[in-house]
Each structure stands twice: as structure tokens, then as C-alpha cells.
Amino acid sequence: MYTRKYAEALSYKKQGYRVIIVEIHLVFYKINQEDKTIITYVIIDGRREYRNRT
């Protein structure tokens, strides 16, 4: 059974974001292949709900 946070992370993935877990944080980022750069969009506490944080 998937948790709600996992399901929401999958929805971000569909939008082109990648997610890494660093200790208790979720880091959402995208890779710009042309410039060979990583753009970090948000770092959040993985213990909290993050839906609709825009």
C-alpha cells in the first residue's frame, strides 16, 4: 500500500521533478541538460504534509 506522500511524490515526477531524500527532508529538483545544471525548487520536511504548497 502506498502512502499519500509517496503518491504525491509520483505526481511531481510526472511534472518532470526528481526527488531525493536527505535525512528527513525531501528535495525536489530538475536537471537542465543543456546547461548541465541542477535547479532545486523546494526542500521540505519529509515528516509534514506538502500538498498544495505553491
matplotlib code that plots the C-alpha trace (Angstrom):
import matplotlib.pyplot as plt

x = [0.0, 1.3, 1.4, -0.2, 3.2, 4.6, 1.6, 2.1, 5.8, 4.9, 2.7, 5.7, 7.7, 5.1, 5.7, 9.4, 10.6, 13.0, 13.0, 15.8, 15.6, 18.3, 17.9, 14.3, 14.0, 12.5, 14.4, 12.5, 14.7, 15.0, 18.1, 18.8, 20.6, 21.6, 23.4, 24.3, 22.9, 20.6, 17.8, 16.5, 12.8, 11.9, 13.3, 10.7, 10.5, 9.5, 7.5, 5.0, 2.3, 3.4, 0.4, -0.6, 2.5, 2.6]
y = [0.0, 3.4, 6.3, 9.6, 11.3, 8.7, 9.1, 12.9, 12.5, 10.4, 13.3, 15.6, 13.1, 13.3, 17.1, 16.5, 16.9, 14.5, 13.8, 12.8, 12.1, 13.7, 12.6, 13.8, 16.2, 15.8, 17.7, 18.4, 19.4, 19.4, 18.8, 21.2, 19.0, 22.0, 23.9, 20.8, 22.4, 21.2, 23.5, 23.0, 24.0, 23.2, 21.4, 20.3, 18.4, 14.8, 14.4, 17.0, 17.1, 19.1, 19.0, 22.4, 24.2, 26.6]
z = [0.0, -1.0, 1.4, 0.4, 0.4, -1.9, -4.3, -4.3, -5.0, -8.0, -9.3, -9.0, -11.0, -13.8, -13.9, -14.5, -11.0, -9.4, -5.7, -3.3, 0.4, 2.5, 6.1, 7.0, 4.0, 0.5, -2.2, -5.4, -8.3, -12.1, -14.3, -17.2, -19.7, -22.0, -19.2, -17.2, -14.1, -11.3, -10.2, -6.7, -6.4, -2.8, 0.2, 2.7, 6.0, 5.0, 8.2, 7.2, 4.5, 1.5, -0.8, -2.4, -1.1, -4.1]

ax = plt.figure().add_subplot(projection="3d")
ax.plot(x, y, z, "-o")
ax.set_aspect("equal")
plt.show()
